[in-house]
Amino acid sequence: MKRVAILISGGGSNMVRLAEDMSDDHPARPVLVLSNNPDAGGLAKAAQMGIATEVVDHRDFKGDREGFERKLISVIDPYAPDILALAGFMRILTEEFVTHYAGRVLNIHPSLLPKYKGLHTHARAIEAGDKEAGCSVHEVTAELDGGPILGQARVPIVAGDTSDDLAARVLVQEHKLYPAVLRRFAVGDKTPVLLP
């Protein structure tokens, strides 16, 4: 049984979906939900689900990203995770951190990578006049929102869409895509999951 640590910064809706999916015949189980934000709503949700929670507040490490990441590693490693799933974890990770967990870190990003790495993905897709948007799950490397793509889901962009409208539709697909990719990844299958 694979052990999964889920890293969040906010409400944790993707974390909840991942944790709910990891039951019965699933090859993995959640062992930790960690946040860089002590006020993250997802921490209470994780606790209600019986998952251990930890906080490493990045604000305690102002200007010291390496110190923040060393602390992260010291908190995560005792849980001995086989997989780290970033689910709305809003910190850019250094090569040192990524190397420590090389080949074990997944992230979900709200665009059809390689398009629109970074922030404000929905607004950028609308402004570009794209006909569709979506989300991607990828393996994390030192390159921001780089790394092999393990799954994508597409949604149409409708005339008159705001960023919020599009984000809400994409989130529905995120909640389907991420659990599907994690299930495959946990058994060593990196065949991309493609949702329509």
C-alpha positions, 0 to 999 in steps of 0.5 A: 500500500503506497503512502501519500502526503498531500500538500495544500494552501487553501480549502483543499477541495482536490485533497478531499477528492483524492482522500475520498478516492483512496479507499477500498481497492485503491493502491494508496492511502493518505497519511498526511495533509500538510499546509504552509498556511495555518488558516487553510480550510483543508486542514479541518477537513483532513482532520475530520477525515481522520488524516494527520495534519501538519503546518509549516508556515512559510511566513516564519521563513521570510527570505529563506526558501531553503530553510522553509523547505528543510523544515518541510522535509523534516516534517514530511519524512517521518510519515515516510510517503511514497508519493507527494500530491500537491493540491493547490500548494501555492509555493514554488519548490526549489530543485533541492526539494524536488530532488529529495523526492525525485519521481514521487511528486505530482501536481495539478495545474489549471491549464492545458500545459504547456500553455499558461504556466504560473498564475492567472491561467483562466484569464490568460486563456480567455484573453488569448481567445482560446476555444478550450481550457482545462487542467493537467496533472504532471510530475514535478521537476525543478522547472515550474509547471514542467515535468512529464504530463500524466493527465489532462482534461478539457473544458470548452470556453463559452462566450461571455465566460469570466475567469470565475466561470471557467475556473468553476468548470475546470475544477469539476474536471480537476476533481475527476482527473487527479484521483484517476492519475493518482490511482495509476501512478500509485501502481507505477503506471504513467500512461497519461489519463485523457478526459474529454 
